[in-house]
Amino acid sequence: MTSPAALYLQDAHPIAEGMEYTKYAEQKGFEAVWQADSRLVRDAIVPMSAFAAVTDTIKIGSGVVDCWTRNPARLAATFSTLDDLAPGRVILGIGAWWDPLAEKVGISRAKPLRAMREIITAVRALLANETVTMNGEFVHLDGVELDYVYQERRPKDVPIYLGATGMQMMELAGEIADGVVLNYLVSPEYNKKALEHLAIGADKAGRSWEKIDRPQLVVCSVHEDRKTALDMARMMVTQYLGQQPHIMKASGVSQSLLDKVGEVLTWPATHEQVEAASKLVPDEIVQMLTASGTPDEARAKVREYMKDGATCPILYPLGDVTAMIDAFAGWTA
């Protein structure tokens, strides 16, 4: 029996190429394509719309949009519109963003758990065709509804997935979200702890954590030459060692390595800085955090994530996207 797989796209390819990759992934039986709000390079909504317009069955997810920069009423309207384009195929993946980027654009990420709870509650109710009044700490709505005039008034089938990394956010996902998007560049061991906290949240709501969908972003570098694959992934790993050390530390990367990389990288890091810092990152760290190597090695690593709780790999391709899709077409976990 084949296992599900999904494709992750960010901003490495022109949108027209992403459309072709999405069509190819659909032909090869992929379950979903996820598009990120990537740094300040690419908005998720435009490419999601493009992917939805040229496909028929593949699901289209945001992986993820942040909870701060879109008003919850507008967020609900946006995903309602996407559902008009691809009924029953759209997933709202939402996360709490990260510093220093949020801070640099004037956003204080204070009380992200409270903000996320209010936003998800409001957006879900609006998508369910409810009239919402909420006077929360972050959400203020006064008799707001998605006021359809020229179309059918109906609830929209848009599940909400929480992109969580920290354990408190993981508990919130277990309590209120339809699914959780597990992060990339974490070790399979990290998943075990994450799922313990997902279960804690699920218990609070009287839910079974096993019934909560758990797709996981996995950086995937596939090449017949193992060294080439590892070197492509090493650059990506290096960026995240410098930019998101909290994720790296949670995955078991030593503080000494994080400090060494941090001494080389600034924000935003230049290509030359990333290249220089990458020389500090050993193969074992690359292999611990990514599915990199030959096709067989990549599939074996993804199986570890599946064994430790992921329900579907969301594969972030480095290098040849078509080769990676082919490597996971009809695969078995």
C-alpha positions as CSV (number, residue, x, y, z in Angstrom):
1,M,0.0,0.0,0.0
2,T,1.4,3.4,-1.0
3,S,1.9,6.2,1.6
4,P,0.9,9.8,1.3
5,A,3.4,12.5,0.3
6,A,3.1,16.3,-0.2
7,L,5.1,18.9,-1.9
8,Y,6.3,22.1,-0.2
9,L,7.1,25.3,-2.2
10,Q,8.5,28.5,-0.9
11,D,10.2,31.1,-3.2
12,A,13.0,29.2,-4.9
13,H,11.1,28.8,-8.2
14,P,9.1,31.1,-10.4
15,I,5.4,30.7,-9.8
16,A,4.9,29.3,-13.3
17,E,7.4,26.5,-12.5
18,G,5.6,25.9,-9.2
19,M,2.4,25.4,-11.1
20,E,4.1,22.8,-13.3
21,Y,5.6,21.0,-10.3
22,T,2.2,21.0,-8.6
23,K,0.5,19.5,-11.7
24,Y,3.3,16.8,-11.9
25,A,2.9,16.0,-8.2
26,E,-0.9,15.6,-8.7
27,Q,-0.2,13.2,-11.6
28,K,2.2,11.2,-9.4
29,G,-0.4,10.8,-6.7
30,F,0.8,13.4,-4.2
31,E,-1.8,14.3,-1.5
32,A,-1.1,18.0,-1.2
33,V,1.0,21.0,-2.1
34,W,1.9,23.5,0.7
35,Q,3.0,27.1,0.0
36,A,4.7,29.3,2.5
37,D,4.6,33.0,3.3
38,S,8.4,33.0,2.8
39,R,10.2,35.7,4.7
40,L,9.4,38.9,2.8
41,V,9.9,37.4,-0.6
42,R,6.7,35.6,-1.5
43,D,3.1,35.8,-0.3
44,A,1.4,32.4,0.0
45,I,-2.0,33.3,-1.3
46,V,-1.1,34.2,-4.9
47,P,0.7,31.0,-5.7
48,M,-1.9,28.9,-3.8
49,S,-4.5,30.4,-6.2
50,A,-2.3,29.6,-9.2
51,F,-1.8,26.0,-8.1
52,A,-5.5,25.6,-7.4
53,A,-6.4,26.9,-10.8
54,V,-4.4,24.3,-12.7
55,T,-5.2,21.2,-10.7
56,D,-8.3,19.1,-9.9
57,T,-7.7,16.9,-6.9
58,I,-4.6,17.8,-4.9
59,K,-5.1,19.7,-1.7
60,I,-3.7,23.3,-1.4
61,G,-2.4,24.3,2.0
62,S,-0.7,27.4,3.4
63,G,2.4,26.2,5.2
64,V,2.1,28.6,6.9
65,V,0.7,32.1,6.9
66,D,1.4,34.2,10.1
67,C,-1.3,35.1,12.6
68,W,-0.3,38.8,13.0
69,T,-0.4,40.5,9.6
70,R,-3.9,39.6,8.4
71,N,-7.0,40.7,10.2
72,P,-8.9,37.5,11.1
73,A,-12.0,38.6,9.2
74,R,-9.9,39.2,6.1
75,L,-8.1,35.9,6.7
76,A,-11.5,34.1,6.7
77,A,-12.6,36.0,3.6
78,T,-9.3,35.1,1.8
79,F,-9.7,31.4,2.5
80,S,-13.3,31.4,1.7
81,T,-12.4,32.8,-1.7
82,L,-9.8,30.1,-2.1
83,D,-12.4,27.5,-1.3
84,D,-14.6,29.0,-4.1
85,L,-11.7,28.3,-6.5
86,A,-10.9,24.8,-5.2
87,P,-13.9,23.6,-3.1
88,G,-13.0,21.2,-0.4
89,R,-9.3,21.3,-1.3
90,V,-8.0,24.2,0.7
91,I,-6.2,24.0,4.1
92,L,-5.4,27.1,6.3
93,G,-2.1,26.5,7.9
94,I,-1.3,29.3,10.4
95,G,1.7,30.0,12.6
96,A,3.1,32.5,15.1
97,W,5.9,33.8,12.8
98,W,9.4,34.3,14.2
99,D,11.9,36.9,15.3
100,P,13.9,38.8,14.3
101,L,11.8,39.3,11.2
102,A,8.5,40.1,13.1
103,E,10.3,42.6,15.4
104,K,12.0,44.3,12.4
105,V,8.6,45.0,10.8
106,G,7.1,46.4,14.0
107,I,5.3,43.3,15.3
108,S,5.5,42.3,19.0
109,R,4.8,38.6,19.3
110,A,3.6,39.0,22.9
111,K,1.3,36.3,24.1
112,P,1.3,34.2,20.9
113,L,-0.8,31.5,22.6
114,R,-3.6,33.9,23.5
115,A,-3.5,35.5,20.0
116,M,-3.6,32.2,18.2
117,R,-6.5,30.9,20.3
118,E,-8.6,34.0,19.6
119,I,-7.7,34.1,15.9
120,I,-8.4,30.4,15.2
121,T,-11.7,30.6,17.1
122,A,-12.8,33.7,15.2
123,V,-11.7,32.4,11.7
124,R,-13.3,29.0,12.2
125,A,-16.6,30.6,13.2
126,L,-16.6,33.0,10.3
127,L,-15.8,30.1,7.8
128,A,-18.7,28.2,9.4
129,N,-21.0,31.0,8.3
130,E,-21.5,32.3,11.8
131,T,-21.9,36.0,12.9
132,V,-19.1,36.7,15.3
133,T,-18.8,39.2,18.1
134,M,-15.6,38.9,20.0
135,N,-13.9,41.4,22.4
136,G,-10.7,39.6,23.0
137,E,-7.2,40.8,23.8
138,F,-6.2,40.5,20.1
139,V,-9.5,40.0,18.2
140,H,-12.2,42.6,18.2
141,L,-15.2,41.8,16.0
142,D,-18.6,43.4,16.3
143,G,-21.3,41.4,14.6
144,V,-19.0,40.3,11.7
145,E,-19.9,37.7,9.1
146,L,-18.8,36.8,5.7
147,D,-21.5,38.8,4.0
148,Y,-22.2,36.9,0.9
149,V,-24.5,38.8,-1.5
150,Y,-24.0,37.3,-4.9
151,Q,-23.1,33.7,-4.0
152,E,-24.5,30.8,-2.0
153,R,-24.3,31.3,1.7
154,R,-22.8,28.2,3.1
155,P,-20.1,27.0,5.6
156,K,-16.7,26.6,3.9
157,D,-14.9,23.3,4.4
158,V,-11.5,24.8,5.3
159,P,-9.7,22.9,8.0
160,I,-7.3,24.9,10.2
161,Y,-3.8,23.5,10.9
162,L,-1.6,25.1,13.4
163,G,2.1,25.3,12.6
164,A,3.7,24.6,16.0
165,T,7.3,24.1,17.2
166,G,7.2,25.0,20.9
167,M,5.6,22.6,23.3
168,Q,2.9,25.0,24.6
169,M,1.8,25.8,21.0
170,M,1.8,22.0,20.4
171,E,-0.6,21.6,23.3
172,L,-2.8,24.4,21.8
173,A,-2.9,22.6,18.5
174,G,-4.0,19.4,20.2
175,E,-6.8,21.4,21.9
176,I,-8.3,23.5,19.1
177,A,-6.8,22.8,15.7
178,D,-7.9,20.4,13.0
179,G,-4.3,19.4,12.3
180,V,-0.8,20.4,13.3
181,V,2.0,21.1,10.8
182,L,5.1,19.7,12.4
183,N,8.2,21.8,11.6
184,Y,11.2,21.0,9.5
185,L,14.9,20.8,10.4
186,V,14.0,18.9,13.6
187,S,15.2,15.5,14.5
188,P,12.8,12.5,14.6
189,E,13.5,12.4,18.3
190,Y,12.0,15.9,18.6
191,N,8.7,14.4,17.3
192,K,8.3,12.1,20.3
193,K,8.3,15.0,22.8
194,A,6.1,17.1,20.5
195,L,3.4,14.4,20.3
196,E,3.4,14.0,24.1
197,H,2.4,17.6,24.3
198,L,-0.1,17.3,21.4
199,A,-1.7,14.6,23.4
200,I,-1.9,16.8,26.6
201,G,-3.8,19.4,24.6
202,A,-6.0,16.9,23.0
203,D,-6.9,15.4,26.4
204,K,-8.0,18.9,27.6
205,A,-10.6,19.0,24.8
206,G,-11.6,15.3,25.2
207,R,-10.1,14.5,21.8
208,S,-7.8,11.6,20.7
209,W,-4.4,12.9,19.5
210,E,-4.2,10.0,17.0
211,K,-7.2,11.5,15.1
212,I,-5.4,14.9,14.7
213,D,-3.6,15.0,11.3
214,R,0.1,15.6,11.6
215,P,1.8,16.4,8.3
216,Q,5.5,17.3,8.7
217,L,7.8,19.6,6.7
218,V,10.9,17.7,5.8
219,V,13.8,19.2,3.9
220,C,14.6,16.7,1.2
221,S,17.8,16.8,-0.9
222,V,17.9,13.9,-3.4
223,H,20.8,13.1,-5.7
224,E,22.4,10.0,-6.9
225,D,25.7,11.4,-5.7
226,R,25.4,11.5,-1.9
227,K,27.9,14.3,-1.3
228,T,26.1,16.6,-3.7
229,A,22.8,16.0,-1.9
230,L,24.4,16.7,1.5
231,D,26.1,19.8,0.4
232,M,22.9,21.2,-1.0
233,A,21.1,20.6,2.3
234,R,24.1,21.9,4.3
235,M,23.5,25.5,3.1
236,M,19.8,25.3,4.2
237,V,20.7,23.8,7.6
238,T,23.3,26.5,8.1
239,Q,20.8,29.3,7.5
240,Y,18.4,27.9,10.1
241,L,21.2,27.3,12.6
242,G,21.8,31.1,12.5
243,Q,18.2,32.3,12.0
244,Q,16.2,30.0,14.2
245,P,18.5,28.6,16.9
246,H,15.6,27.7,19.2
247,I,14.4,25.1,16.7
248,M,17.9,23.8,16.2
249,K,18.5,23.5,20.0
250,A,15.2,21.7,20.5
251,S,16.4,19.2,18.0
252,G,19.6,18.4,19.8
253,V,22.1,20.7,18.1
254,S,24.9,21.7,20.5
255,Q,25.0,25.2,21.8
256,S,28.7,25.4,20.9
257,L,27.9,24.8,17.2
258,L,25.0,27.4,17.3
259,D,27.4,29.9,18.9
260,K,30.0,29.3,16.2
261,V,27.5,29.7,13.4
262,G,26.0,32.8,15.0
263,E,29.4,34.5,15.1
264,V,29.5,34.3,11.2
265,L,25.9,35.0,10.2
266,T,24.2,38.4,10.5
267,W,20.6,39.2,9.7
268,P,19.8,39.1,6.9
269,A,22.7,36.7,6.1
270,T,24.6,37.1,2.8
271,H,25.3,34.1,0.6
272,E,29.0,34.5,1.4
273,Q,28.3,34.3,5.1
274,V,26.1,31.2,4.7
275,E,28.8,29.6,2.6
276,A,31.5,30.3,5.1
277,A,29.4,29.2,8.1
278,S,28.4,26.0,6.3
279,K,32.0,24.8,6.6
280,L,31.3,24.5,10.3
281,V,28.4,22.1,9.9
282,P,29.3,18.4,9.9
283,D,27.6,15.8,7.8
284,E,26.0,14.2,10.8
285,I,24.0,17.4,11.7
286,V,22.8,17.6,8.1
287,Q,21.7,14.0,8.2
288,M,20.0,14.4,11.6
289,L,17.9,17.3,10.5
290,T,17.1,16.5,6.8
291,A,16.2,13.7,4.4
292,S,19.3,14.0,2.3
293,G,21.3,11.6,0.1
294,T,20.4,9.0,-2.5
295,P,16.7,8.3,-3.1
296,D,16.9,5.3,-0.9
297,E,18.5,7.3,1.9
298,A,16.0,10.1,1.7
299,R,13.1,7.6,1.8
300,A,14.6,5.9,4.8
301,K,15.0,9.1,6.7
302,V,11.4,10.1,6.0
303,R,10.3,6.8,7.3
304,E,11.9,7.8,10.6
305,Y,9.7,10.9,10.8
306,M,6.6,8.8,10.0
307,K,7.5,6.2,12.6
308,D,7.8,9.0,15.2
309,G,4.3,10.3,14.5
310,A,4.1,12.3,11.2
311,T,1.1,11.3,9.1
312,C,2.4,12.7,5.8
313,P,5.8,14.2,4.8
314,I,5.6,17.7,3.3
315,L,8.7,17.5,1.2
316,Y,10.8,20.6,0.8
317,P,12.9,19.9,-2.3
318,L,16.5,21.1,-2.7
319,G,17.9,20.6,-6.2
320,D,15.9,18.7,-8.8
321,V,12.2,18.9,-7.8
322,T,11.0,16.4,-10.4
323,A,13.6,13.8,-9.2
324,M,12.4,14.3,-5.6
325,I,8.7,13.8,-6.7
326,D,9.7,10.7,-8.6
327,A,11.5,9.4,-5.6
328,F,8.3,9.5,-3.5
329,A,5.7,8.6,-6.1
330,G,4.1,5.4,-4.9
331,W,6.5,5.0,-2.0
332,T,5.7,3.1,1.2
333,A,6.5,4.3,4.7
